[in-house]
Amino acid sequence: MRIIVGITGASGAIYGVRLVQALVEHGVETHLVLSPWAEKNIELETRYSVPEVRSFAHRVYEVDDLSAPVASGSCPVHGMVVAPCTMKSVAAIAHGYADNLIHRCADVALKEGRTLILVPRETPLHQIHLENLFRLACAGVVIMPPIPAFYFKPQTIEELVEHHVGRVLHRLGIENDLVRVWDNRGDK
Ligand SMILES: Cc1cc2nc3c(=O)[nH]c(=O)nc-3n(C[C@H](O)[C@H](O)[C@H](O)COP(=O)(O)O)c2cc1C
């Protein structure tokens, strides 16, 4: 399986970083594109450097390289995840404004009928954000905001992040034990 991960400049860069690691850990060939503001937020918010994050993926492309193989529908990939996804990138993808490699890959995923998952992060959401997200959902895009679940009594931020990353993997069809499955009938 080959998946493209786009990380954009929303808060929550760790979701994208952990997603790349988890995909690789689950045997997925992982292709990565970072926006300039994603790189800034990786440095601001996480304990990882940008070169470290780039080293986690099998292949990395520059965000302005619209001639990269993944920019073409002829490149065989199973799907794409943008995590976290800014409202700017939501707007670009929702309107087919493919002027960087993340937006172009998302555009390609849509035109080729491939799985496209967005992990949009902003609050509060205004009408235009919601209209863009609705437009994407209508086009078949999977919208998975990083809204935490508390039923498993998470003790750390890492546990919350792991859980959401596991949910994204599930949505891609990848079995994993990162998700703490709800089961109020199980043995204590
Ligand atoms: C520290 C920081 C946090 C940000 N958090 C968000 C956010 O949560 N959601 C969002 O839509 N934009 C956020 N932004 C703004 C985006 O980075 C900005 O709109 C940028 O142009 C997005 O470009 P990109 O989608 O190509 O990464 C943040 C910016 C900074 C510097």
Ligand as a Chemical Component Dictionary entry (heavy atoms), coordinates in Angstrom:
data_LIG
# 
_chem_comp.id                   LIG 
_chem_comp.type                 NON-POLYMER 
_chem_comp.pdbx_formal_charge   0 
_chem_comp.three_letter_code    LIG 
# 
loop_
_chem_comp_atom.comp_id 
_chem_comp_atom.atom_id 
_chem_comp_atom.alt_atom_id 
_chem_comp_atom.type_symbol 
_chem_comp_atom.charge 
_chem_comp_atom.model_Cartn_x 
_chem_comp_atom.model_Cartn_y 
_chem_comp_atom.model_Cartn_z 
_chem_comp_atom.pdbx_ordinal 
LIG C1  C1  C 0 1.470  28.475 15.465 1  
LIG C2  C2  C 0 0.442  28.496 14.355 2  
LIG C3  C3  C 0 -0.718 27.783 14.508 3  
LIG C4  C4  C 0 -1.699 27.785 13.506 4  
LIG N1  N1  N 0 -2.804 27.034 13.693 5  
LIG C5  C5  C 0 -3.731 26.977 12.705 6  
LIG C6  C6  C 0 -4.859 26.121 12.854 7  
LIG O1  O1  O 0 -5.021 25.405 13.857 8  
LIG N2  N2  N 0 -5.738 26.055 11.834 9  
LIG C7  C7  C 0 -5.592 26.792 10.688 10 
LIG O2  O2  O 0 -6.427 26.679 9.795  11 
LIG N3  N3  N 0 -4.515 27.632 10.516 12 
LIG C8  C8  C 0 -3.583 27.731 11.489 13 
LIG N4  N4  N 0 -2.491 28.539 11.345 14 
LIG C9  C9  C 0 -2.391 29.385 10.132 15 
LIG C10 C10 C 0 -1.819 28.653 8.919  16 
LIG O3  O3  O 0 -0.509 28.169 9.207  17 
LIG C11 C11 C 0 -1.787 29.616 7.726  18 
LIG O4  O4  O 0 -3.107 29.908 7.305  19 
LIG C12 C12 C 0 -0.990 29.087 6.547  20 
LIG O5  O5  O 0 -1.054 30.005 5.493  21 
LIG C13 C13 C 0 -1.537 27.746 6.100  22 
LIG O6  O6  O 0 -0.851 27.325 4.941  23 
LIG P1  P1  P 0 -0.776 25.778 4.562  24 
LIG O7  O7  O 0 -2.156 25.241 4.557  25 
LIG O8  O8  O 0 -0.165 25.774 3.190  26 
LIG O9  O9  O 0 0.135  25.138 5.572  27 
LIG C14 C14 C 0 -1.496 28.553 12.332 28 
LIG C15 C15 C 0 -0.307 29.268 12.185 29 
LIG C16 C16 C 0 0.650  29.245 13.179 30 
LIG C17 C17 C 0 1.928  30.022 12.982 31 
# 
loop_
_chem_comp_bond.comp_id 
_chem_comp_bond.atom_id_1 
_chem_comp_bond.atom_id_2 
_chem_comp_bond.value_order 
_chem_comp_bond.pdbx_ordinal 
LIG C1  C2  SING 1  
LIG C2  C3  SING 2  
LIG C2  C16 DOUB 3  
LIG C3  C4  DOUB 4  
LIG C4  N1  SING 5  
LIG C4  C14 SING 6  
LIG N1  C5  DOUB 7  
LIG C5  C6  SING 8  
LIG C5  C8  SING 9  
LIG C6  O1  DOUB 10 
LIG C6  N2  SING 11 
LIG N2  C7  SING 12 
LIG C7  O2  DOUB 13 
LIG C7  N3  SING 14 
LIG N3  C8  DOUB 15 
LIG C8  N4  SING 16 
LIG N4  C9  SING 17 
LIG N4  C14 SING 18 
LIG C9  C10 SING 19 
LIG C10 O3  SING 20 
LIG C10 C11 SING 21 
LIG C11 O4  SING 22 
LIG C11 C12 SING 23 
LIG C12 O5  SING 24 
LIG C12 C13 SING 25 
LIG C13 O6  SING 26 
LIG O6  P1  SING 27 
LIG P1  O7  DOUB 28 
LIG P1  O8  SING 29 
LIG P1  O9  SING 30 
LIG C14 C15 DOUB 31 
LIG C15 C16 SING 32 
LIG C16 C17 SING 33 
# 
